[in-house]
């Protein structure tokens, strides 16, 4: 079984109640007998933020919660925290200065690295150069 971790954007593209044409770019990466897609606990939080910001009504939030209940969520654990700390301190720009990666992106990357599973994202640029992270992306 090939596990993959979906970044928040890819998971949201695939939500049937919020159709997005970009979903077709990623279906082949998440569907199939040998694929098992999971999301991070951070993605759950980011989706609730999206619902709050866009003032989704109760029906859309209920649809979201139904889809969340049907997916495996990678939970927080101490090893993910250790991985996050290791990645955060190891990331450097070519000049030697610390590379800034948005915290939620780094948490998602830490989940993928800790569990040694590829990350499927449409934000390739956000994740490039993270040690130990395998990225699958259809973004240009």
Secondary structure, DSSP 8 states (H G I E B T S, - for coil): -EEEEE-HHHHHHT-TTS--TTHHHHHHHH-STTEEEEEEHHHHHHHHHHHHHTT--HHHHHHHHHHHHTSEEE---HHHHHHHHHHHHH-B-TTSSB----HHHHHHHHHHHHHT-EEE-S-HHHHTT-TT--EE----
